Amino acid sequence: MPRPLTEDVPRSVCQEQGLYLYCLTDAEAGAYIDGLAVKGIDLENTIFSIAYRDLRAVISKVSLDEFGEEGFAQRLKDMSWVEAKGILHVQVVKQVMSRYTVIPMRFGIVYKNEDRILAVLAENYAGFQEVLNRLRDKEEWGLKIFYDPETLSRFIRESNKGITRLENEMASSSTGMAYFLKKKMEKLLQEEVERLSFTYAEECHQSLRKLAADSRLNELMDRQLTGKDSEMILNAAYLVEKEKVKEFSRELAHLQSEYQPKGFEFSLSGPWPPYNFTSVKIKGEGGDV
């Protein structure tokens, strides 16, 4: 979990306020943002925005006692606080995203004052503009694919000629030979389950990425994290042009109809703030957004 960018805030002023940064967007979004009258991450101060040329930073005031370096580090140990604040952060970004293209900022970026934010916008203007233009008129969609090994195993036993042949040999063999053939079949079946699970997931990914402007493969999550009995086999993000979202959805529906009988489950979510496609090196801050 990243720490807030508050290196320029002296510890002695931690009872003062800083400015929490949610996202960057087009300067023309100012009237919309200011008219939202939405409370920020602390549920006390209203979000507002400041502009540099044709960029606009969406911010709100926060207490440095809570979001300054020391206070923030302590609160990161409280996962209920992190979850609640993370949701509020994303909600603000999604409200702006509903009308304008955004560069979402990671959780916990705080500046001392408006001058510091404007300086960062000025120094990184070209990079921010490049990312904003690349994201324009596109949405991020997340896809997780799970599979049930038992269902896939049944499908393989019904369709794999090698396994069918071994089963037939087992039926007409002696007890000792049948045991040997059974072990051989179980090993082959396990290998096929592993091979086909990845093959089918890759086929789905390749079909969908053809309809996306960009895609990212993220780490798979285990059952403890997903809370599901089935295994995750794909965790991907797709940056899709808005005009192609319906086509993307149709292709996904086609893939579902083809692979669900084989034990595969598809979980699509979005649109999300495009975090997977917005890595920006911020000059003067020593980190990426």
C-alpha positions as CSV (number, residue, x, y, z in Angstrom):
1,M,0.0,0.0,0.0
2,P,1.6,3.3,-1.0
3,R,2.2,6.1,1.5
4,P,0.9,9.6,0.8
5,L,3.1,12.1,-0.9
6,T,3.5,14.4,2.0
7,E,7.3,14.8,2.1
8,D,7.0,18.5,1.9
9,V,4.6,18.7,5.0
10,P,6.5,19.3,8.2
11,R,5.4,17.0,11.1
12,S,4.7,20.0,13.3
13,V,1.7,21.0,11.1
14,C,-0.1,17.7,11.2
15,Q,-3.2,19.4,12.7
16,E,-3.4,21.5,9.6
17,Q,-5.1,20.6,6.3
18,G,-3.7,19.3,3.1
19,L,-5.2,18.6,-0.3
20,Y,-6.1,15.1,-1.3
21,L,-5.8,14.3,-5.0
22,Y,-8.3,12.0,-6.6
23,C,-7.8,12.3,-10.3
24,L,-6.9,14.5,-13.2
25,T,-9.3,15.4,-16.0
26,D,-10.0,18.0,-18.7
27,A,-10.1,21.7,-17.6
28,E,-13.6,22.0,-19.1
29,A,-14.9,19.7,-16.3
30,G,-14.6,22.5,-13.7
31,A,-18.2,23.6,-13.7
32,Y,-19.5,20.0,-13.5
33,I,-17.1,19.1,-10.6
34,D,-17.8,22.2,-8.6
35,G,-21.5,21.7,-9.1
36,L,-21.5,18.1,-7.7
37,A,-21.3,19.4,-4.1
38,V,-20.0,15.9,-3.1
39,K,-18.2,15.3,0.1
40,G,-14.6,14.0,-0.2
41,I,-12.8,11.1,1.4
42,D,-13.2,12.5,4.9
43,L,-16.9,13.0,4.5
44,E,-16.6,16.5,5.7
45,N,-15.0,18.7,3.0
46,T,-16.5,19.1,-0.4
47,I,-14.5,18.2,-3.5
48,F,-13.4,21.0,-5.8
49,S,-10.9,21.4,-8.6
50,I,-8.0,23.6,-9.8
51,A,-6.8,24.0,-13.4
52,Y,-3.4,24.2,-15.1
53,R,-3.7,25.0,-18.8
54,D,-6.2,22.3,-20.1
55,L,-5.7,20.0,-17.2
56,R,-7.7,19.9,-14.0
57,A,-7.0,18.3,-10.6
58,V,-9.9,17.0,-8.6
59,I,-9.1,17.5,-4.9
60,S,-10.6,18.0,-1.4
61,K,-9.2,19.3,1.9
62,V,-8.2,16.7,4.4
63,S,-6.8,16.7,7.9
64,L,-3.1,16.0,8.0
65,D,-3.6,14.4,11.4
66,E,-5.4,11.7,9.5
67,F,-3.8,11.8,6.1
68,G,-0.3,13.1,6.9
69,E,2.6,10.7,6.7
70,E,2.5,9.4,10.3
71,G,-1.3,9.3,10.7
72,F,-1.8,7.7,7.3
73,A,0.8,5.0,8.1
74,Q,-0.9,4.1,11.3
75,R,-4.4,4.0,9.7
76,L,-3.1,1.6,7.0
77,K,-3.0,-1.0,9.7
78,D,-6.8,-0.7,10.1
79,M,-8.2,-2.6,7.1
80,S,-11.7,-1.5,7.8
81,W,-10.5,2.1,7.5
82,V,-8.6,1.4,4.3
83,E,-11.6,-0.3,2.7
84,A,-14.0,2.5,3.6
85,K,-11.7,5.2,2.5
86,G,-10.7,3.3,-0.7
87,I,-14.4,3.1,-1.6
88,L,-14.9,6.8,-1.1
89,H,-11.8,7.5,-3.2
90,V,-13.1,5.4,-6.1
91,Q,-16.6,6.9,-5.8
92,V,-15.3,10.4,-6.4
93,V,-13.2,9.3,-9.4
94,K,-16.2,7.4,-10.9
95,Q,-18.5,10.4,-10.6
96,V,-16.0,12.5,-12.6
97,M,-15.5,9.6,-15.0
98,S,-19.2,9.4,-15.7
99,R,-18.8,12.6,-17.7
100,Y,-15.2,13.2,-18.5
101,T,-12.0,11.2,-19.2
102,V,-9.9,10.8,-16.1
103,I,-6.4,9.8,-15.0
104,P,-7.2,8.2,-11.6
105,M,-4.6,8.7,-8.8
106,R,-3.6,6.0,-6.4
107,F,-5.0,6.0,-2.9
108,G,-3.3,8.4,-0.4
109,I,-1.8,11.2,-2.5
110,V,-1.8,14.4,-0.4
111,Y,-0.2,17.8,-1.1
112,K,0.5,20.7,1.2
113,N,-1.2,23.4,-0.9
114,E,-2.5,24.3,-4.4
115,D,0.9,25.7,-5.5
116,R,2.5,22.2,-5.0
117,I,-0.2,20.6,-7.2
118,L,0.1,23.2,-9.9
119,A,3.8,22.8,-9.9
120,V,3.4,19.0,-10.4
121,L,0.9,19.6,-13.2
122,A,3.3,22.0,-14.9
123,E,6.3,19.7,-14.6
124,N,4.5,16.6,-15.8
125,Y,2.1,18.3,-18.2
126,A,3.2,16.5,-21.4
127,G,3.0,13.1,-19.8
128,F,-0.4,13.7,-18.3
129,Q,-1.7,15.0,-21.6
130,E,-0.4,11.9,-23.4
131,V,-2.1,9.6,-21.0
132,L,-5.4,11.6,-21.0
133,N,-5.5,11.5,-24.8
134,R,-4.8,7.8,-24.9
135,L,-7.7,7.1,-22.5
136,R,-10.2,9.4,-24.2
137,D,-13.5,7.8,-25.2
138,K,-12.4,4.4,-23.6
139,E,-13.4,2.4,-20.6
140,E,-11.7,-0.2,-18.4
141,W,-13.4,-3.5,-18.0
142,G,-12.2,-6.3,-15.7
143,L,-12.7,-9.9,-16.4
144,K,-12.1,-12.9,-14.1
145,I,-12.5,-16.4,-15.4
146,F,-12.8,-19.4,-13.0
147,Y,-13.0,-23.1,-13.7
148,D,-14.3,-26.1,-11.9
149,P,-11.7,-29.0,-12.3
150,E,-14.3,-31.7,-11.8
151,T,-16.6,-30.3,-14.6
152,L,-13.7,-29.9,-16.9
153,S,-12.5,-33.4,-16.1
154,R,-15.9,-34.9,-17.0
155,F,-15.8,-33.0,-20.3
156,I,-12.3,-34.4,-21.1
157,R,-13.3,-37.9,-20.2
158,E,-16.2,-37.7,-22.6
159,S,-14.2,-36.1,-25.5
160,N,-10.6,-37.4,-25.2
161,K,-10.0,-40.5,-27.3
162,G,-6.9,-41.5,-25.4
163,I,-8.7,-41.5,-22.1
164,T,-11.6,-43.4,-23.6
165,R,-9.2,-46.0,-25.0
166,L,-7.6,-46.5,-21.5
167,E,-11.1,-46.8,-19.9
168,N,-12.0,-49.6,-22.4
169,E,-8.7,-51.4,-21.8
170,M,-9.3,-51.2,-18.0
171,A,-12.7,-52.9,-18.4
172,S,-11.1,-55.9,-20.1
173,S,-7.9,-56.1,-18.1
174,S,-6.8,-58.1,-15.1
175,T,-7.0,-56.5,-11.7
176,G,-3.3,-55.7,-11.6
177,M,-3.2,-54.3,-15.2
178,A,-6.5,-52.3,-14.6
179,Y,-4.9,-50.7,-11.5
180,F,-1.8,-49.7,-13.7
181,L,-4.1,-48.3,-16.4
182,K,-6.2,-46.4,-13.9
183,K,-3.1,-44.6,-12.6
184,K,-2.0,-43.9,-16.1
185,M,-5.4,-42.5,-17.0
186,E,-5.6,-40.3,-13.8
187,K,-2.2,-38.8,-14.6
188,L,-3.2,-38.1,-18.2
189,L,-6.5,-36.6,-17.1
190,Q,-4.8,-34.3,-14.6
191,E,-2.3,-33.2,-17.2
192,E,-5.2,-32.5,-19.6
193,V,-7.2,-30.5,-17.1
194,E,-4.2,-28.3,-16.4
195,R,-3.3,-27.9,-20.1
196,L,-6.8,-27.2,-21.3
197,S,-7.7,-24.8,-18.5
198,F,-4.9,-22.5,-19.5
199,T,-5.5,-23.1,-23.2
200,Y,-9.1,-22.1,-23.0
201,A,-8.4,-19.1,-20.8
202,E,-5.8,-17.9,-23.3
203,E,-8.3,-18.4,-26.2
204,C,-10.8,-16.3,-24.4
205,H,-8.2,-13.6,-23.6
206,Q,-7.0,-13.4,-27.2
207,S,-10.5,-13.2,-28.6
208,L,-11.4,-10.3,-26.3
209,R,-8.1,-8.4,-26.6
210,K,-8.7,-8.1,-30.4
211,L,-11.7,-5.9,-29.5
212,A,-9.7,-3.8,-27.0
213,A,-7.4,-0.8,-27.5
214,D,-5.1,-2.4,-24.8
215,S,-5.1,-5.2,-22.2
216,R,-3.4,-6.2,-19.0
217,L,-2.9,-9.6,-17.3
218,N,-3.0,-9.3,-13.5
219,E,-2.0,-11.8,-10.9
220,L,-4.3,-14.7,-10.2
221,M,-6.0,-14.8,-6.8
222,D,-6.4,-17.9,-4.7
223,R,-9.6,-19.2,-3.3
224,Q,-9.1,-17.6,0.1
225,L,-9.2,-14.2,-1.6
226,T,-12.0,-14.9,-4.1
227,G,-14.2,-16.8,-1.7
228,K,-15.1,-19.2,-4.4
229,D,-14.8,-23.0,-4.6
230,S,-13.6,-22.8,-8.3
231,E,-10.0,-21.9,-9.4
232,M,-9.2,-18.5,-11.0
233,I,-7.6,-19.0,-14.4
234,L,-7.6,-15.5,-15.8
235,N,-7.6,-12.0,-14.2
236,A,-7.5,-9.4,-17.0
237,A,-8.3,-5.8,-17.7
238,Y,-9.3,-4.4,-21.1
239,L,-9.3,-0.8,-22.3
240,V,-12.3,-0.7,-24.6
241,E,-13.4,2.1,-26.9
242,K,-16.9,3.1,-25.8
243,E,-18.3,2.5,-29.3
244,K,-17.0,-1.1,-29.1
245,V,-18.3,-2.0,-25.7
246,K,-21.4,-3.7,-27.1
247,E,-19.3,-5.7,-29.5
248,F,-17.0,-6.7,-26.6
249,S,-20.0,-7.8,-24.6
250,R,-21.4,-9.9,-27.5
251,E,-18.1,-11.7,-27.9
252,L,-18.0,-12.4,-24.2
253,A,-21.5,-13.8,-24.3
254,H,-20.3,-16.1,-27.2
255,L,-17.3,-17.3,-25.2
256,Q,-19.6,-18.0,-22.2
257,S,-21.9,-20.1,-24.2
258,E,-18.9,-22.1,-25.5
259,Y,-17.0,-22.6,-22.3
260,Q,-19.5,-22.7,-19.5
261,P,-20.5,-26.3,-20.4
262,K,-16.8,-27.2,-19.8
263,G,-16.8,-25.8,-16.3
264,F,-15.8,-22.1,-16.9
265,E,-17.4,-19.2,-15.1
266,F,-17.0,-15.6,-16.3
267,S,-17.2,-12.5,-14.1
268,L,-17.1,-9.2,-15.9
269,S,-17.1,-5.9,-14.0
270,G,-16.9,-2.2,-15.0
271,P,-16.5,0.3,-16.3
272,W,-13.7,1.1,-13.8
273,P,-11.3,4.0,-13.5
274,P,-8.5,3.0,-15.8
275,Y,-5.9,2.2,-13.2
276,N,-4.4,-0.6,-15.2
277,F,-3.5,1.8,-18.1
278,T,-2.3,4.9,-16.4
279,S,1.2,4.4,-15.0
280,V,2.8,7.8,-15.0
281,K,6.2,8.7,-13.7
282,I,5.7,11.9,-11.7
283,K,8.8,14.1,-11.9
284,G,9.8,15.5,-8.6
285,E,7.8,13.0,-6.5
286,G,9.9,9.9,-6.8
287,G,7.1,7.6,-7.7
288,D,4.5,6.5,-10.2
289,V,0.8,7.3,-10.2
